[in-house]
Every structure is written in C-alpha cells, then in structure tokens.
Amino acid sequence: MFDARDFFRKRFSAHLKETSRYLKYIFNGHMAVAMLFLVSALAFYYQRWLAQLPENFPSALIIGILFAAVASYSPVRTMLQEADLVFILPAEDKMGRYFQSTLIYSFVIQLYLVLLVAAALGPLYFATFPQREGSVYLLMLLVLLIFKVWNLLANWWMLQIRDKNVRVAEQIVRFLLNFAVFYFASKGTMLFAGMATVLFIGLFLWGWWNAKQQTGLNWNLLVEKDTHRMQTFYRIANMFTDVPHLKNRVKKTPSTRPPCQWKNPDAAKIDIRLFVPDHFHPQW
C-alpha cells in the first residue's frame, strides 16, 4: 500500500543527500572566507552611506520592492522526478500528505531570504524613520511571513492551472499587490495597505477556486519546474566540481536544421554536382 509520508521521507532524504554532496564544494573554506570579507566590506560602506542618507531618498519604495520580491518568490519544491510520471501518477489521490510536507519544506528553506532582506533593510528603515519603534518593523516582518505563506499557497494553486498566460498574469498582479501592501505599510498609510491586503485576499481566493476546478494536478509542469531548479543548482555546483547529473541543453544551429527544399529540381542537381566527382555523376 502506498504511504505518502514514507515516500516523502525517502525522497527528502535522497534530496538532502544529493544537495549536501555539492554544497560542501560550493561553501568550502576559501569561499566562506571570501564571502565573510565581502559581507564585512559591504556592511562598512553601507553604514557610512546611511550616515549621509538624503532626506528625499525613496526608502519606502525600495523596502516595498524587496519585500514584495521575497514574498512573491515562493517556489514549491516538490522533489518530483520524470519517472514519477509513470510510477507515482496512478497514486495521485493518495499524495495529499506528500505535497503538504513539500509545502512546509519549501517555506522553511526560503526563510533565509526573509532573514537576509530583513537584516539588510533594517538599518535603512530605522535611518529613514527614526521616530518609529522597533516593534513596528518587527510587525512588518510578521506580515511578511504571513504573506510568504499566502504566496506559497497561491503559487501551488497556480501550478495546477494549464493556461500559462493565466499563471503569468496572476504572478504579475500578485507581485503588484504585494508591493502595494509593503510600500504603503512602510510609509505608514495603513488605510491603503489594508485596501491592498483585501485585494490580495480576493486574488488569493480566486486562485484557490480556479485550482479546485481543475480535474487533477499538472504533473508535467510540476516535474518540469523541479527539474529546472535542480539543473540550475547543478550548473552552479559545476563551477566548483564535476557534476555528472548536469544535462546539456541542445540549441538549434544551422547544422541541425532540416535540409533546404528546392522548388526547382534542377537547382538540386547543380548543388549536388558541386560536391560529387565527375565520374560519379549519374545520368540525369
């Protein structure tokens, strides 16, 4: 009998083993030291720049864009493979627990983005709004985490939509609403931030309703997305060590295009005679 929880544990263990195998080469001792020096230098010049921050600097705009980007970028790591289209597809109705676990895993591994952006924008926020208390910024981070969860669920529902144009349009509108919420929240205009939140919830429920109308999961898209993410990871790892799993993408070149089709049969005869010795010429 198929056990979704056991399947997730096995797939997660294999995925963790595979990624950690290459991460140790990416974040080796030399890379860690280089990153430490780079972060230290950036932090030093960042503090000097904040000390001379212009009064009209668009801090709210930058905070809104970066917070919206972190919230909107919420990919679901399903860890599905191409073979699952054959062996796991028949058990789709029993995969609920598996996908719930992948959603939790996807949220946890993306928390580092929230922490990085929060740490980077915190000094800018307090330099721009020194009269505000630290609890206000912490409340914004809490809202960011909530929106992160909502965007993750919305992205999962959109993966079940077959129409690519609908998915792209929904992502654009969702990013704009995310931006409006954090931009107005940064400026302190909570009325407009609340209105944008209501619109976001409307889009959120619309995505849920559309996903419910689908006859089943879009397995091909799920496998394609996860395969693409793993190939991107392999390309990065390939800069530090050999990766046998890396697939080379074949691009169309003139040598791979189909041969020309001549409308005039005589043109083909002339073209062939240019490359065939005279004593091999057939009698046309």
N, C-alpha and C positions, 0 to 999 in steps of 0.2 A: 504494500500500500504506500502511496506517495505521501511523504511527510514534508511539508513546506518549510518547517522550522529546521529540520535536519538538513534539508537541501541548502538552506541559507547558510547554516554553519559551515558546511563543507565548501560552498562556493566562496564565502567570505574568507575562510582560512587559506584557500588557494590564492585568492586575490591579494590578501595581505602578504603572503609569502612571495608572490611574484613582484609586487611593487617594492617591498623592502629589499629585495635582492638587488635592485638597481639604485634605490635611494642611497644606499651606503656608498655607492660610487659617486653619486651627484654631490652629496654633502660630506665629502671627505675632509680631512684635516685642513688642507690648503684652501678649499672652498670656504670652509667655516671661518677661517682667519680673514680671508679677503672680504667676506660679507660683513664681518664684525667691524673691520676698518671702514668699509663703505658706509655702514649704518651710522657709525660714530661721526664720520665726517659730515654726512647729511644732517644729522641732529645738531651738530655745532653750527653749521651755516643756517639751518632752519631757525634756531633760537636767535641768532643775530638778525635775521631778516624780520622776525616777529617783533623785535625791539624797535624797528623802524617801519612798522606796518602803516600804510596810508589809511586815513580815516574813511575814504571812499572805496576801500578795497572790497570787492564783491564776495565776502566770506560766505554769506548765506547761499549764494549761487554755487560755489564750489562744494560746500557741505551737501547741498541738495543733490548735485550731480553724482558725487561719490557715494553717498548713502543710497541713492536710487540705483546706482550700478551694482552695489553689493547686494541689495535686496532683490533686484531683478535677475541677477546671475545666480540662478538656483537650479543647476542641472541635477537630474536624478541618476545616480549611479546604480543601474540595475544589475550590473555584472553578468549580463546575458551574453551568450556566445552563439555563433552561427549554427552550431549543432543543436541548440535548443529549439530551433525552428522545426526540427524533426522529432526530437525525443521528448521535449517538455511541452510543446504546443497542445497535445491532447489533454494535458492536465491543467489547462488554463483556469478552470473553475476552482481548482484547489491551491492556486498560487497567491491567494489573498494575504496570508501571513508572510509570505516571502517578500512581496512588494511593500508591505508595511515596514518590514525590517530594513529594506533598502532605502526607504524614505527617511527613516531615523538615522541610518548610517550617512546618507547624503547630507543631512542637516548638520551632523556632528563634525564631519570632515571639512565643512565650509565655515565653521566658527572662527577659524584662524583669520579669514578675510575680515570678519566683523571686528576682531580684536586689533588687527593691523590698522584698519581705517580709523577705528575709534581712537587708538593711540596717536595716530598721525594728525588727526583733525582736532583732538582735544586742545592742544596749545593754541591753535588758530581760533577755536571757538571762544576760549577764555580771554584771548588777546583782543578779540573783536567786541565781546560782550562782557567786560569785566564786572559789571554790576549784577550779573546773574550768578546764582548759587550753583555749586557743583551738582546738586540734586537734579537740576533742570537738564543738564547734559546726560546724566545717568538715566533720566526718564526718556530722553530721546533714544538712547541705546536700547532701552527696553522695548520701545516702539519699533526700533529697527529689527530686533529679534522676532517680534510678533509678525512684522511684515515679511521677514525672511521665511517664516513658516508658511504664511499665506502664499507667497510667491512660489515656494517649492510645491505646494499642493496644486496651484494653478498651472504650473509648468507640467506637472504629472498629468493633469486632466487634458492639457493641450496635446500631449504626446499621443493621445488616443484619437485625435482628430486627423482625418485623412487629408483634408484640404490644406496644402502648405500655405496658401495665401491667407487663410483664416488664422493659422498659427502665427505667421509673421505679423499680421495686423494686430492681433491680440498682444503680442510681445511689445510692440511699439506703444500701444495705448497704455499698457500696464506700466511700462517704464515712465511715461509722462505723468501718470497718476502718482507713482512712487516719488518722482521728483517734486511734484506739487506739494505732496504731504510734507516732505522734509525741508523743502525750501521755505514754505510758509511757517513751519514749526521753528526753523532757525531764526526767522525774522520776528517771531513772537506773535504773528497774526493767526491765532488758533482757530478763528472762525473759518478762514479759508482752508486751513489744514484739515478741519473737521469735514468740510464740504468735499474735499478731495478724497478723504477716507471713505465717505459714504459712496462716492462714485466708484472707488476701488472695490468696495464690498459688492456693489452691483455687478461689476465686471467679474468678480470672483464667483458669484452665484451663477452668472451666465455661463462661465466656463464649466462649472460643475454640472449644470443642466445639460449642456451640449455633450459632455462626456458620457452622461447617463443615456443619451440617445444612441450611442454607438453600439454596434452588435457585439463587439469584442475588442481586445487590445490590438493595437497596431504593432504587432511583433516585429515586422521588418524594420520599422522606424526605431524601435527600442534597441534592437541589435545593432543597427547602423550607427546610432548615436554613441553607444557604449564602445563599439569597435573603433570609431573615430577618436574618442577620447584616449583609449589605450594606445592607439598608433601615435597620437601626439606625445604621450608620455614616453613611448619608445624612442621617438625621434630626439627628444631632449636627452634621454639616457644614452643614446647612441653617440652623443658628443663626448661622453666620458668613458664608455666601454662598448664593446661589440654587443649588439642586440640581435639575436637570431630571429626573433619574432617580428622584426620590422619588415613591413611589406612595402615594396617599391610601387609607386603609382605610375602607370604607363600613360604617357601623353601621346596624343595623335601627332605624328610627324608626316612629312611628305612621303617617307619611305613606307609608312604603314597605311597610307590611303589606297583605295582601290585604283586599279589602272584606269587610264583615260579611255573613254569610249569615243571612237572616231565616228563621226557621221558619214564621212566619205571612206569607203573601203580601200580606195587607192592610197589614201594617206597612211593607213596601217601598213600597206605593202612597202611603201617607201621607207617608213620608220624602221621596219624590220631589216630591210636590205642594208641599212647603215651599220648594223652590228653583226651581220652574218656574212662570212666569206663568200666570194663569188661562186665557188664550186659547190656551195651548199644551197644556193638559191633554188627554190622549187620553180617549176614551170607554172607560172600564173595563168 
